[in-house]
Amino acid sequence: MSFLLPCPQCGPRDVYEFRYGGEAQRRPAPGSPRSTWTAYLYDRTNAAGVEDAWWYHRLGCKRWFRAVRDTRDNTVLKSTAPTVPPRDANDPPGD
Ligand SMILES: [Zn+2]
């Protein structure tokens, strides 16, 4: 299903220009228990409803940003540029 996703830098573009980066969540503190890191890496809410997720504009500005989207109908409620720079172009930035 195609829909328009508004990049904070480039404006609305077809979703096929982007890479989905997963649900936005807080990175565990260094030294956190293994179970906390396992949950961070593998557990997903996969909610039918409003989701805050990372997106990478791979065919545009090549920047990561977050978008709040209703997964039931792909209505994008908000998109924002991150305040923390990414560590690597292939990874969403931590927050
Ligand atoms: Zn862009």
PDB file of the backbone (N, CA, C, O) and the ligand in Angstrom, with CONECT records:
HET     ZN  A 101       1
ATOM      1  N   MET A   1       0.855  -1.179   0.000  1.00  0.00           N
ATOM      2  CA  MET A   1       0.000   0.000   0.000  1.00  0.00           C
ATOM      3  C   MET A   1       0.893   1.232   0.000  1.00  0.00           C
ATOM      4  O   MET A   1       1.815   1.344   0.808  1.00  0.00           O
ATOM      5  N   SER A   2       0.617   2.127  -0.888  1.00  0.00           N
ATOM      6  CA  SER A   2       1.403   3.340  -1.001  1.00  0.00           C
ATOM      7  C   SER A   2       0.697   4.490  -0.270  1.00  0.00           C
ATOM      8  O   SER A   2      -0.531   4.579  -0.249  1.00  0.00           O
ATOM      9  N   PHE A   3       1.497   5.347   0.317  1.00  0.00           N
ATOM     10  CA  PHE A   3       0.971   6.557   0.923  1.00  0.00           C
ATOM     11  C   PHE A   3       2.081   7.592   0.947  1.00  0.00           C
ATOM     12  O   PHE A   3       3.250   7.267   0.742  1.00  0.00           O
ATOM     13  N   LEU A   4       1.708   8.850   1.199  1.00  0.00           N
ATOM     14  CA  LEU A   4       2.696   9.914   1.255  1.00  0.00           C
ATOM     15  C   LEU A   4       3.217  10.040   2.672  1.00  0.00           C
ATOM     16  O   LEU A   4       2.454  10.048   3.639  1.00  0.00           O
ATOM     17  N   LEU A   5       4.537  10.140   2.774  1.00  0.00           N
ATOM     18  CA  LEU A   5       5.186  10.321   4.064  1.00  0.00           C
ATOM     19  C   LEU A   5       5.936  11.656   4.011  1.00  0.00           C
ATOM     20  O   LEU A   5       6.801  11.833   3.153  1.00  0.00           O
ATOM     21  N   PRO A   6       5.625  12.591   4.904  1.00  0.00           N
ATOM     22  CA  PRO A   6       6.289  13.903   4.850  1.00  0.00           C
ATOM     23  C   PRO A   6       7.666  13.863   5.519  1.00  0.00           C
ATOM     24  O   PRO A   6       7.771  13.712   6.736  1.00  0.00           O
ATOM     25  N   CYS A   7       8.706  13.999   4.717  1.00  0.00           N
ATOM     26  CA  CYS A   7      10.062  14.115   5.236  1.00  0.00           C
ATOM     27  C   CYS A   7      10.222  15.540   5.771  1.00  0.00           C
ATOM     28  O   CYS A   7       9.824  16.485   5.090  1.00  0.00           O
ATOM     29  N   PRO A   8      10.788  15.724   6.962  1.00  0.00           N
ATOM     30  CA  PRO A   8      10.970  17.083   7.490  1.00  0.00           C
ATOM     31  C   PRO A   8      11.859  17.947   6.602  1.00  0.00           C
ATOM     32  O   PRO A   8      11.738  19.172   6.622  1.00  0.00           O
ATOM     33  N   GLN A   9      12.751  17.332   5.822  1.00  0.00           N
ATOM     34  CA  GLN A   9      13.654  18.084   4.953  1.00  0.00           C
ATOM     35  C   GLN A   9      13.074  18.315   3.567  1.00  0.00           C
ATOM     36  O   GLN A   9      13.205  19.408   3.015  1.00  0.00           O
ATOM     37  N   CYS A  10      12.432  17.296   2.997  1.00  0.00           N
ATOM     38  CA  CYS A  10      12.041  17.298   1.575  1.00  0.00           C
ATOM     39  C   CYS A  10      10.548  17.482   1.336  1.00  0.00           C
ATOM     40  O   CYS A  10      10.139  17.772   0.211  1.00  0.00           O
ATOM     41  N   GLY A  11       9.734  17.319   2.357  1.00  0.00           N
ATOM     42  CA  GLY A  11       8.296  17.398   2.172  1.00  0.00           C
ATOM     43  C   GLY A  11       7.691  16.040   1.853  1.00  0.00           C
ATOM     44  O   GLY A  11       8.381  15.024   1.935  1.00  0.00           O
ATOM     45  N   PRO A  12       6.401  16.008   1.488  1.00  0.00           N
ATOM     46  CA  PRO A  12       5.721  14.735   1.239  1.00  0.00           C
ATOM     47  C   PRO A  12       6.310  13.986   0.037  1.00  0.00           C
ATOM     48  O   PRO A  12       6.505  14.559  -1.035  1.00  0.00           O
ATOM     49  N   ARG A  13       6.586  12.696   0.240  1.00  0.00           N
ATOM     50  CA  ARG A  13       7.117  11.835  -0.813  1.00  0.00           C
ATOM     51  C   ARG A  13       6.454  10.465  -0.699  1.00  0.00           C
ATOM     52  O   ARG A  13       5.913  10.110   0.348  1.00  0.00           O
ATOM     53  N   ASP A  14       6.503   9.702  -1.788  1.00  0.00           N
ATOM     54  CA  ASP A  14       5.950   8.351  -1.776  1.00  0.00           C
ATOM     55  C   ASP A  14       6.712   7.512  -0.749  1.00  0.00           C
ATOM     56  O   ASP A  14       7.931   7.626  -0.628  1.00  0.00           O
ATOM     57  N   VAL A  15       6.000   6.688  -0.027  1.00  0.00           N
ATOM     58  CA  VAL A  15       6.619   5.900   1.047  1.00  0.00           C
ATOM     59  C   VAL A  15       7.702   4.955   0.522  1.00  0.00           C
ATOM     60  O   VAL A  15       8.571   4.531   1.284  1.00  0.00           O
ATOM     61  N   TYR A  16       7.658   4.624  -0.763  1.00  0.00           N
ATOM     62  CA  TYR A  16       8.669   3.728  -1.328  1.00  0.00           C
ATOM     63  C   TYR A  16      10.051   4.393  -1.412  1.00  0.00           C
ATOM     64  O   TYR A  16      11.037   3.717  -1.705  1.00  0.00           O
ATOM     65  N   GLU A  17      10.133   5.700  -1.162  1.00  0.00           N
ATOM     66  CA  GLU A  17      11.435   6.374  -1.111  1.00  0.00           C
ATOM     67  C   GLU A  17      12.130   6.171   0.233  1.00  0.00           C
ATOM     68  O   GLU A  17      13.288   6.555   0.396  1.00  0.00           O
ATOM     69  N   PHE A  18      11.429   5.571   1.197  1.00  0.00           N
ATOM     70  CA  PHE A  18      11.933   5.494   2.569  1.00  0.00           C
ATOM     71  C   PHE A  18      12.196   4.050   3.002  1.00  0.00           C
ATOM     72  O   PHE A  18      11.696   3.093   2.409  1.00  0.00           O
ATOM     73  N   ARG A  19      12.988   3.938   4.043  1.00  0.00           N
ATOM     74  CA  ARG A  19      13.203   2.655   4.719  1.00  0.00           C
ATOM     75  C   ARG A  19      12.624   2.773   6.118  1.00  0.00           C
ATOM     76  O   ARG A  19      12.906   3.735   6.833  1.00  0.00           O
ATOM     77  N   TYR A  20      11.824   1.808   6.503  1.00  0.00           N
ATOM     78  CA  TYR A  20      11.259   1.777   7.842  1.00  0.00           C
ATOM     79  C   TYR A  20      12.348   1.389   8.829  1.00  0.00           C
ATOM     80  O   TYR A  20      13.069   0.417   8.604  1.00  0.00           O
ATOM     81  N   GLY A  21      12.477   2.141   9.924  1.00  0.00           N
ATOM     82  CA  GLY A  21      13.545   1.896  10.892  1.00  0.00           C
ATOM     83  C   GLY A  21      13.077   1.324  12.211  1.00  0.00           C
ATOM     84  O   GLY A  21      13.885   1.152  13.124  1.00  0.00           O
ATOM     85  N   GLY A  22      11.810   1.026  12.337  1.00  0.00           N
ATOM     86  CA  GLY A  22      11.310   0.416  13.568  1.00  0.00           C
ATOM     87  C   GLY A  22      10.713   1.436  14.525  1.00  0.00           C
ATOM     88  O   GLY A  22      10.841   2.647  14.351  1.00  0.00           O
ATOM     89  N   GLU A  23      10.064   0.899  15.529  1.00  0.00           N
ATOM     90  CA  GLU A  23       9.409   1.724  16.537  1.00  0.00           C
ATOM     91  C   GLU A  23      10.435   2.555  17.294  1.00  0.00           C
ATOM     92  O   GLU A  23      11.511   2.067  17.642  1.00  0.00           O
ATOM     93  N   ALA A  24      10.096   3.796  17.542  1.00  0.00           N
ATOM     94  CA  ALA A  24      10.975   4.651  18.349  1.00  0.00           C
ATOM     95  C   ALA A  24      10.856   4.226  19.806  1.00  0.00           C
ATOM     96  O   ALA A  24       9.758   4.129  20.353  1.00  0.00           O
ATOM     97  N   GLN A  25      11.988   3.979  20.411  1.00  0.00           N
ATOM     98  CA  GLN A  25      11.997   3.604  21.824  1.00  0.00           C
ATOM     99  C   GLN A  25      13.310   4.058  22.441  1.00  0.00           C
ATOM    100  O   GLN A  25      14.298   4.281  21.742  1.00  0.00           O
ATOM    101  N   ARG A  26      13.305   4.188  23.737  1.00  0.00           N
ATOM    102  CA  ARG A  26      14.483   4.674  24.428  1.00  0.00           C
ATOM    103  C   ARG A  26      15.524   3.566  24.530  1.00  0.00           C
ATOM    104  O   ARG A  26      15.218   2.438  24.916  1.00  0.00           O
ATOM    105  N   ARG A  27      16.766   3.914  24.175  1.00  0.00           N
ATOM    106  CA  ARG A  27      17.876   2.965  24.228  1.00  0.00           C
ATOM    107  C   ARG A  27      18.232   2.685  25.684  1.00  0.00           C
ATOM    108  O   ARG A  27      18.338   3.624  26.473  1.00  0.00           O
ATOM    109  N   PRO A  28      18.423   1.408  26.066  1.00  0.00           N
ATOM    110  CA  PRO A  28      18.789   1.112  27.459  1.00  0.00           C
ATOM    111  C   PRO A  28      20.137   1.723  27.828  1.00  0.00           C
ATOM    112  O   PRO A  28      20.990   1.947  26.968  1.00  0.00           O
ATOM    113  N   ALA A  29      20.311   1.983  29.098  1.00  0.00           N
ATOM    114  CA  ALA A  29      21.571   2.542  29.592  1.00  0.00           C
ATOM    115  C   ALA A  29      22.672   1.491  29.478  1.00  0.00           C
ATOM    116  O   ALA A  29      22.401   0.296  29.589  1.00  0.00           O
ATOM    117  N   PRO A  30      23.920   1.930  29.255  1.00  0.00           N
ATOM    118  CA  PRO A  30      25.030   0.970  29.240  1.00  0.00           C
ATOM    119  C   PRO A  30      25.052   0.176  30.553  1.00  0.00           C
ATOM    120  O   PRO A  30      24.847   0.730  31.633  1.00  0.00           O
ATOM    121  N   GLY A  31      25.303  -1.129  30.436  1.00  0.00           N
ATOM    122  CA  GLY A  31      25.341  -1.978  31.626  1.00  0.00           C
ATOM    123  C   GLY A  31      23.983  -2.518  32.031  1.00  0.00           C
ATOM    124  O   GLY A  31      23.859  -3.178  33.062  1.00  0.00           O
ATOM    125  N   SER A  32      22.954  -2.241  31.221  1.00  0.00           N
ATOM    126  CA  SER A  32      21.626  -2.778  31.545  1.00  0.00           C
ATOM    127  C   SER A  32      21.642  -4.290  31.429  1.00  0.00           C
ATOM    128  O   SER A  32      22.456  -4.841  30.688  1.00  0.00           O
ATOM    129  N   PRO A  33      20.755  -4.974  32.147  1.00  0.00           N
ATOM    130  CA  PRO A  33      20.710  -6.439  32.078  1.00  0.00           C
ATOM    131  C   PRO A  33      20.454  -6.933  30.650  1.00  0.00           C
ATOM    132  O   PRO A  33      19.865  -6.230  29.829  1.00  0.00           O
ATOM    133  N   ARG A  34      20.910  -8.150  30.381  1.00  0.00           N
ATOM    134  CA  ARG A  34      20.740  -8.755  29.064  1.00  0.00           C
ATOM    135  C   ARG A  34      19.268  -8.790  28.648  1.00  0.00           C
ATOM    136  O   ARG A  34      18.945  -8.560  27.482  1.00  0.00           O
ATOM    137  N   SER A  35      18.382  -9.076  29.593  1.00  0.00           N
ATOM    138  CA  SER A  35      16.953  -9.153  29.261  1.00  0.00           C
ATOM    139  C   SER A  35      16.425  -7.802  28.770  1.00  0.00           C
ATOM    140  O   SER A  35      15.543  -7.758  27.913  1.00  0.00           O
ATOM    141  N   THR A  36      16.958  -6.704  29.306  1.00  0.00           N
ATOM    142  CA  THR A  36      16.539  -5.377  28.863  1.00  0.00           C
ATOM    143  C   THR A  36      16.988  -5.128  27.427  1.00  0.00           C
ATOM    144  O   THR A  36      16.233  -4.596  26.613  1.00  0.00           O
ATOM    145  N   TRP A  37      18.239  -5.522  27.121  1.00  0.00           N
ATOM    146  CA  TRP A  37      18.744  -5.353  25.754  1.00  0.00           C
ATOM    147  C   TRP A  37      18.010  -6.263  24.771  1.00  0.00           C
ATOM    148  O   TRP A  37      17.732  -5.865  23.639  1.00  0.00           O
ATOM    149  N   THR A  38      17.699  -7.472  25.200  1.00  0.00           N
ATOM    150  CA  THR A  38      16.960  -8.397  24.338  1.00  0.00           C
ATOM    151  C   THR A  38      15.583  -7.826  24.004  1.00  0.00           C
ATOM    152  O   THR A  38      15.145  -7.875  22.855  1.00  0.00           O
ATOM    153  N   ALA A  39      14.912  -7.290  25.009  1.00  0.00           N
ATOM    154  CA  ALA A  39      13.592  -6.687  24.772  1.00  0.00           C
ATOM    155  C   ALA A  39      13.717  -5.480  23.845  1.00  0.00           C
ATOM    156  O   ALA A  39      12.872  -5.279  22.972  1.00  0.00           O
ATOM    157  N   TYR A  40      14.760  -4.679  24.027  1.00  0.00           N
ATOM    158  CA  TYR A  40      14.981  -3.498  23.187  1.00  0.00           C
ATOM    159  C   TYR A  40      15.193  -3.889  21.724  1.00  0.00           C
ATOM    160  O   TYR A  40      14.678  -3.237  20.816  1.00  0.00           O
ATOM    161  N   LEU A  41      15.953  -4.954  21.512  1.00  0.00           N
ATOM    162  CA  LEU A  41      16.300  -5.355  20.146  1.00  0.00           C
ATOM    163  C   LEU A  41      15.198  -6.138  19.437  1.00  0.00           C
ATOM    164  O   LEU A  41      15.028  -6.014  18.224  1.00  0.00           O
ATOM    165  N   TYR A  42      14.445  -6.946  20.195  1.00  0.00           N
ATOM    166  CA  TYR A  42      13.553  -7.892  19.525  1.00  0.00           C
ATOM    167  C   TYR A  42      12.062  -7.709  19.795  1.00  0.00           C
ATOM    168  O   TYR A  42      11.245  -8.090  18.958  1.00  0.00           O
ATOM    169  N   ASP A  43      11.689  -7.146  20.919  1.00  0.00           N
ATOM    170  CA  ASP A  43      10.265  -7.019  21.226  1.00  0.00           C
ATOM    171  C   ASP A  43       9.675  -5.831  20.479  1.00  0.00           C
ATOM    172  O   ASP A  43      10.246  -4.741  20.474  1.00  0.00           O
ATOM    173  N   ARG A  44       8.538  -6.054  19.855  1.00  0.00           N
ATOM    174  CA  ARG A  44       7.839  -5.001  19.127  1.00  0.00           C
ATOM    175  C   ARG A  44       6.392  -4.946  19.570  1.00  0.00           C
ATOM    176  O   ARG A  44       5.774  -5.978  19.831  1.00  0.00           O
ATOM    177  N   THR A  45       5.854  -3.746  19.655  1.00  0.00           N
ATOM    178  CA  THR A  45       4.455  -3.578  20.029  1.00  0.00           C
ATOM    179  C   THR A  45       3.547  -3.988  18.882  1.00  0.00           C
ATOM    180  O   THR A  45       2.535  -4.658  19.087  1.00  0.00           O
ATOM    181  N   ASN A  46       3.921  -3.578  17.664  1.00  0.00           N
ATOM    182  CA  ASN A  46       3.149  -3.884  16.454  1.00  0.00           C
ATOM    183  C   ASN A  46       1.668  -3.556  16.651  1.00  0.00           C
ATOM    184  O   ASN A  46       0.791  -4.362  16.340  1.00  0.00           O
ATOM    185  N   ALA A  47       1.417  -2.380  17.162  1.00  0.00           N
ATOM    186  CA  ALA A  47       0.057  -1.977  17.504  1.00  0.00           C
ATOM    187  C   ALA A  47      -0.748  -1.600  16.264  1.00  0.00           C
ATOM    188  O   ALA A  47      -0.218  -1.026  15.313  1.00  0.00           O
ATOM    189  N   ALA A  48      -2.016  -1.927  16.293  1.00  0.00           N
ATOM    190  CA  ALA A  48      -2.942  -1.429  15.277  1.00  0.00           C
ATOM    191  C   ALA A  48      -3.455  -0.105  15.806  1.00  0.00           C
ATOM    192  O   ALA A  48      -4.405  -0.060  16.588  1.00  0.00           O
ATOM    193  N   GLY A  49      -2.818   0.975  15.373  1.00  0.00           N
ATOM    194  CA  GLY A  49      -3.165   2.295  15.876  1.00  0.00           C
ATOM    195  C   GLY A  49      -1.997   3.231  15.700  1.00  0.00           C
ATOM    196  O   GLY A  49      -1.204   3.068  14.773  1.00  0.00           O
ATOM    197  N   VAL A  50      -1.881   4.204  16.568  1.00  0.00           N
ATOM    198  CA  VAL A  50      -0.846   5.227  16.442  1.00  0.00           C
ATOM    199  C   VAL A  50       0.513   4.665  16.856  1.00  0.00           C
ATOM    200  O   VAL A  50       0.665   4.078  17.927  1.00  0.00           O
ATOM    201  N   GLU A  51       1.495   4.861  15.976  1.00  0.00           N
ATOM    202  CA  GLU A  51       2.847   4.363  16.206  1.00  0.00           C
ATOM    203  C   GLU A  51       3.847   5.484  15.931  1.00  0.00           C
ATOM    204  O   GLU A  51       3.705   6.219  14.954  1.00  0.00           O
ATOM    205  N   ASP A  52       4.856   5.616  16.791  1.00  0.00           N
ATOM    206  CA  ASP A  52       5.961   6.557  16.591  1.00  0.00           C
ATOM    207  C   ASP A  52       7.139   5.727  16.101  1.00  0.00           C
ATOM    208  O   ASP A  52       7.616   4.851  16.822  1.00  0.00           O
ATOM    209  N   ALA A  53       7.615   5.985  14.892  1.00  0.00           N
ATOM    210  CA  ALA A  53       8.645   5.123  14.307  1.00  0.00           C
ATOM    211  C   ALA A  53       9.711   5.943  13.589  1.00  0.00           C
ATOM    212  O   ALA A  53       9.495   7.096  13.218  1.00  0.00           O
ATOM    213  N   TRP A  54      10.882   5.304  13.404  1.00  0.00           N
ATOM    214  CA  TRP A  54      11.985   5.888  12.641  1.00  0.00           C
ATOM    215  C   TRP A  54      11.830   5.585  11.163  1.00  0.00           C
ATOM    216  O   TRP A  54      11.395   4.497  10.785  1.00  0.00           O
ATOM    217  N   TRP A  55      12.188   6.558  10.324  1.00  0.00           N
ATOM    218  CA  TRP A  55      12.196   6.384   8.869  1.00  0.00           C
ATOM    219  C   TRP A  55      13.474   6.978   8.318  1.00  0.00           C
ATOM    220  O   TRP A  55      13.983   7.970   8.841  1.00  0.00           O
ATOM    221  N   TYR A  56      13.997   6.371   7.257  1.00  0.00           N
ATOM    222  CA  TYR A  56      15.200   6.851   6.591  1.00  0.00           C
ATOM    223  C   TYR A  56      14.850   7.210   5.155  1.00  0.00           C
ATOM    224  O   TYR A  56      14.303   6.380   4.428  1.00  0.00           O
ATOM    225  N   HIS A  57      15.154   8.427   4.738  1.00  0.00           N
ATOM    226  CA  HIS A  57      14.821   8.865   3.382  1.00  0.00           C
ATOM    227  C   HIS A  57      15.948   8.445   2.440  1.00  0.00           C
ATOM    228  O   HIS A  57      16.828   9.240   2.109  1.00  0.00           O
ATOM    229  N   ARG A  58      15.903   7.185   2.017  1.00  0.00           N
ATOM    230  CA  ARG A  58      16.994   6.584   1.245  1.00  0.00           C
ATOM    231  C   ARG A  58      17.101   7.130  -0.176  1.00  0.00           C
ATOM    232  O   ARG A  58      18.194   7.119  -0.743  1.00  0.00           O
ATOM    233  N   LEU A  59      16.008   7.607  -0.772  1.00  0.00           N
ATOM    234  CA  LEU A  59      16.061   8.154  -2.130  1.00  0.00           C
ATOM    235  C   LEU A  59      15.943   9.676  -2.131  1.00  0.00           C
ATOM    236  O   LEU A  59      15.617  10.272  -3.157  1.00  0.00           O
ATOM    237  N   GLY A  60      16.201  10.291  -1.011  1.00  0.00           N
ATOM    238  CA  GLY A  60      16.106  11.740  -0.914  1.00  0.00           C
ATOM    239  C   GLY A  60      17.297  12.308  -0.167  1.00  0.00           C
ATOM    240  O   GLY A  60      18.435  12.198  -0.622  1.00  0.00           O
ATOM    241  N   CYS A  61      17.033  12.912   0.975  1.00  0.00           N
ATOM    242  CA  CYS A  61      18.068  13.617   1.733  1.00  0.00           C
ATOM    243  C   CYS A  61      18.980  12.687   2.524  1.00  0.00           C
ATOM    244  O   CYS A  61      19.982  13.137   3.081  1.00  0.00           O
ATOM    245  N   LYS A  62      18.650  11.396   2.583  1.00  0.00           N
ATOM    246  CA  LYS A  62      19.446  10.389   3.300  1.00  0.00           C
ATOM    247  C   LYS A  62      19.594  10.740   4.784  1.00  0.00           C
ATOM    248  O   LYS A  62      20.669  10.625   5.373  1.00  0.00           O
ATOM    249  N   ARG A  63      18.471  11.170   5.358  1.00  0.00           N
ATOM    250  CA  ARG A  63      18.450  11.489   6.784  1.00  0.00           C
ATOM    251  C   ARG A  63      17.367  10.677   7.482  1.00  0.00           C
ATOM    252  O   ARG A  63      16.359  10.297   6.886  1.00  0.00           O
ATOM    253  N   TRP A  64      17.612  10.421   8.783  1.00  0.00           N
ATOM    254  CA  TRP A  64      16.638   9.741   9.634  1.00  0.00           C
ATOM    255  C   TRP A  64      15.688  10.760  10.236  1.00  0.00           C
ATOM    256  O   TRP A  64      16.084  11.891  10.522  1.00  0.00           O
ATOM    257  N   PHE A  65      14.449  10.369  10.427  1.00  0.00           N
ATOM    258  CA  PHE A  65      13.486  11.197  11.133  1.00  0.00           C
ATOM    259  C   PHE A  65      12.419  10.294  11.745  1.00  0.00           C
ATOM    260  O   PHE A  65      12.350   9.100  11.453  1.00  0.00           O
ATOM    261  N   ARG A  66      11.606  10.880  12.583  1.00  0.00           N
ATOM    262  CA  ARG A  66      10.530  10.118  13.218  1.00  0.00           C
ATOM    263  C   ARG A  66       9.191  10.574  12.676  1.00  0.00           C
ATOM    264  O   ARG A  66       8.986  11.758  12.412  1.00  0.00           O
ATOM    265  N   ALA A  67       8.283   9.626  12.512  1.00  0.00           N
ATOM    266  CA  ALA A  67       6.930   9.941  12.060  1.00  0.00           C
ATOM    267  C   ALA A  67       5.930   9.224  12.956  1.00  0.00           C
ATOM    268  O   ALA A  67       6.084   8.043  13.267  1.00  0.00           O
ATOM    269  N   VAL A  68       4.913   9.953  13.358  1.00  0.00           N
ATOM    270  CA  VAL A  68       3.799   9.376  14.110  1.00  0.00           C
ATOM    271  C   VAL A  68       2.712   9.067  13.097  1.00  0.00           C
ATOM    272  O   VAL A  68       2.206   9.958  12.414  1.00  0.00           O
ATOM    273  N   ARG A  69       2.358   7.775  13.010  1.00  0.00           N
ATOM    274  CA  ARG A  69       1.457   7.307  11.952  1.00  0.00           C
ATOM    275  C   ARG A  69       0.432   6.355  12.540  1.00  0.00           C
ATOM    276  O   ARG A  69       0.730   5.554  13.425  1.00  0.00           O
ATOM    277  N   ASP A  70      -0.792   6.465  12.020  1.00  0.00           N
ATOM    278  CA  ASP A  70      -1.821   5.497  12.391  1.00  0.00           C
ATOM    279  C   ASP A  70      -1.676   4.314  11.442  1.00  0.00           C
ATOM    280  O   ASP A  70      -1.914   4.449  10.242  1.00  0.00           O
ATOM    281  N   THR A  71      -1.288   3.160  11.969  1.00  0.00           N
ATOM    282  CA  THR A  71      -1.009   1.997  11.125  1.00  0.00           C
ATOM    283  C   THR A  71      -2.272   1.400  10.505  1.00  0.00           C
ATOM    284  O   THR A  71      -2.190   0.593   9.579  1.00  0.00           O
ATOM    285  N   ARG A  72      -3.433   1.795  11.013  1.00  0.00           N
ATOM    286  CA  ARG A  72      -4.674   1.232  10.458  1.00  0.00           C
ATOM    287  C   ARG A  72      -4.988   1.805   9.078  1.00  0.00           C
ATOM    288  O   ARG A  72      -5.507   1.098   8.214  1.00  0.00           O
ATOM    289  N   ASP A  73      -4.672   3.091   8.869  1.00  0.00           N
ATOM    290  CA  ASP A  73      -4.984   3.699   7.575  1.00  0.00           C
ATOM    291  C   ASP A  73      -3.800   4.493   6.988  1.00  0.00           C
ATOM    292  O   ASP A  73      -3.951   5.182   5.979  1.00  0.00           O
ATOM    293  N   ASN A  74      -2.622   4.388   7.631  1.00  0.00           N
ATOM    294  CA  ASN A  74      -1.393   5.070   7.196  1.00  0.00           C
ATOM    295  C   ASN A  74      -1.514   6.591   7.164  1.00  0.00           C
ATOM    296  O   ASN A  74      -0.837   7.252   6.377  1.00  0.00           O
ATOM    297  N   THR A  75      -2.357   7.135   8.000  1.00  0.00           N
ATOM    298  CA  THR A  75      -2.421   8.580   8.159  1.00  0.00           C
ATOM    299  C   THR A  75      -1.231   9.029   8.990  1.00  0.00           C
ATOM    300  O   THR A  75      -1.047   8.569  10.116  1.00  0.00           O
ATOM    301  N   VAL A  76      -0.420   9.930   8.435  1.00  0.00           N
ATOM    302  CA  VAL A  76       0.744  10.435   9.169  1.00  0.00           C
ATOM    303  C   VAL A  76       0.320  11.678   9.934  1.00  0.00           C
ATOM    304  O   VAL A  76      -0.108  12.668   9.342  1.00  0.00           O
ATOM    305  N   LEU A  77       0.442  11.617  11.248  1.00  0.00           N
ATOM    306  CA  LEU A  77      -0.006  12.700  12.109  1.00  0.00           C
ATOM    307  C   LEU A  77       1.080  13.749  12.315  1.00  0.00           C
ATOM    308  O   LEU A  77       0.783  14.931  12.492  1.00  0.00           O
ATOM    309  N   LYS A  78       2.358  13.309  12.290  1.00  0.00           N
ATOM    310  CA  LYS A  78       3.451  14.257  12.547  1.00  0.00           C
ATOM    311  C   LYS A  78       4.755  13.623  12.096  1.00  0.00           C
ATOM    312  O   LYS A  78       4.922  12.407  12.192  1.00  0.00           O
ATOM    313  N   SER A  79       5.683  14.441  11.602  1.00  0.00           N
ATOM    314  CA  SER A  79       7.036  13.962  11.333  1.00  0.00           C
ATOM    315  C   SER A  79       8.010  15.016  11.837  1.00  0.00           C
ATOM    316  O   SER A  79       7.790  16.216  11.669  1.00  0.00           O
ATOM    317  N   THR A  80       9.091  14.549  12.459  1.00  0.00           N
ATOM    318  CA  THR A  80      10.058  15.472  13.058  1.00  0.00           C
ATOM    319  C   THR A  80      11.470  14.984  12.811  1.00  0.00           C
ATOM    320  O   THR A  80      11.732  13.781  12.768  1.00  0.00           O
ATOM    321  N   ALA A  81      12.373  15.932  12.649  1.00  0.00           N
ATOM    322  CA  ALA A  81      13.790  15.611  12.519  1.00  0.00           C
ATOM    323  C   ALA A  81      14.332  15.289  13.903  1.00  0.00           C
ATOM    324  O   ALA A  81      13.885  15.879  14.886  1.00  0.00           O
ATOM    325  N   PRO A  82      15.291  14.362  14.003  1.00  0.00           N
ATOM    326  CA  PRO A  82      15.846  14.015  15.318  1.00  0.00           C
ATOM    327  C   PRO A  82      16.698  15.145  15.875  1.00  0.00           C
ATOM    328  O   PRO A  82      17.236  15.969  15.135  1.00  0.00           O
ATOM    329  N   THR A  83      16.804  15.162  17.180  1.00  0.00           N
ATOM    330  CA  THR A  83      17.664  16.143  17.836  1.00  0.00           C
ATOM    331  C   THR A  83      19.041  15.571  18.110  1.00  0.00           C
ATOM    332  O   THR A  83      19.979  16.312  18.403  1.00  0.00           O
ATOM    333  N   VAL A  84      19.169  14.237  18.015  1.00  0.00           N
ATOM    334  CA  VAL A  84      20.447  13.563  18.236  1.00  0.00           C
ATOM    335  C   VAL A  84      20.931  13.046  16.890  1.00  0.00           C
ATOM    336  O   VAL A  84      20.179  12.337  16.221  1.00  0.00           O
ATOM    337  N   PRO A  85      22.163  13.369  16.454  1.00  0.00           N
ATOM    338  CA  PRO A  85      22.622  12.895  15.150  1.00  0.00           C
ATOM    339  C   PRO A  85      22.799  11.380  15.128  1.00  0.00           C
ATOM    340  O   PRO A  85      23.118  10.783  16.156  1.00  0.00           O
ATOM    341  N   PRO A  86      22.596  10.746  13.960  1.00  0.00           N
ATOM    342  CA  PRO A  86      22.771   9.293  13.862  1.00  0.00           C
ATOM    343  C   PRO A  86      24.234   8.906  14.014  1.00  0.00           C
ATOM    344  O   PRO A  86      25.129   9.671  13.654  1.00  0.00           O
ATOM    345  N   ARG A  87      24.472   7.719  14.548  1.00  0.00           N
ATOM    346  CA  ARG A  87      25.824   7.182  14.699  1.00  0.00           C
ATOM    347  C   ARG A  87      26.348   6.694  13.361  1.00  0.00           C
ATOM    348  O   ARG A  87      27.544   6.762  13.078  1.00  0.00           O
ATOM    349  N   ASP A  88      25.412   6.192  12.531  1.00  0.00           N
ATOM    350  CA  ASP A  88      25.776   5.556  11.266  1.00  0.00           C
ATOM    351  C   ASP A  88      24.596   5.725  10.331  1.00  0.00           C
ATOM    352  O   ASP A  88      23.451   5.739  10.781  1.00  0.00           O
ATOM    353  N   ALA A  89      24.853   5.855   9.041  1.00  0.00           N
ATOM    354  CA  ALA A  89      23.761   6.064   8.081  1.00  0.00           C
ATOM    355  C   ALA A  89      22.812   4.880   8.023  1.00  0.00           C
ATOM    356  O   ALA A  89      21.682   5.021   7.557  1.00  0.00           O
ATOM    357  N   ASN A  90      23.250   3.714   8.490  1.00  0.00           N
ATOM    358  CA  ASN A  90      22.393   2.526   8.434  1.00  0.00           C
ATOM    359  C   ASN A  90      21.597   2.312   9.708  1.00  0.00           C
ATOM    360  O   ASN A  90      20.758   1.412   9.755  1.00  0.00           O
ATOM    361  N   ASP A  91      21.830   3.108  10.742  1.00  0.00           N
ATOM    362  CA  ASP A  91      21.143   2.932  12.011  1.00  0.00           C
ATOM    363  C   ASP A  91      20.333   4.158  12.341  1.00  0.00           C
ATOM    364  O   ASP A  91      20.784   5.278  12.105  1.00  0.00           O
ATOM    365  N   PRO A  92      19.118   3.966  12.895  1.00  0.00           N
ATOM    366  CA  PRO A  92      18.388   5.117  13.387  1.00  0.00           C
ATOM    367  C   PRO A  92      19.115   5.691  14.601  1.00  0.00           C
ATOM    368  O   PRO A  92      19.731   4.945  15.362  1.00  0.00           O
ATOM    369  N   PRO A  93      19.048   7.010  14.787  1.00  0.00           N
ATOM    370  CA  PRO A  93      19.715   7.601  15.948  1.00  0.00           C
ATOM    371  C   PRO A  93      19.062   7.176  17.246  1.00  0.00           C
ATOM    372  O   PRO A  93      17.863   6.902  17.278  1.00  0.00           O
ATOM    373  N   GLY A  94      19.823   7.119  18.296  1.00  0.00           N
ATOM    374  CA  GLY A  94      19.261   6.844  19.616  1.00  0.00           C
ATOM    375  C   GLY A  94      18.665   8.112  20.167  1.00  0.00           C
ATOM    376  O   GLY A  94      18.940   9.210  19.683  1.00  0.00           O
ATOM    377  N   ASP A  95      17.856   7.951  21.169  1.00  0.00           N
ATOM    378  CA  ASP A  95      17.314   9.151  21.825  1.00  0.00           C
ATOM    379  C   ASP A  95      17.295   8.974  23.304  1.00  0.00           C
ATOM    380  O   ASP A  95      16.874   9.876  24.028  1.00  0.00           O
TER     381      ASP A  95
HETATM  382 ZN    ZN A 101      14.199  13.830   2.848  1.00  0.00          ZN2+
END
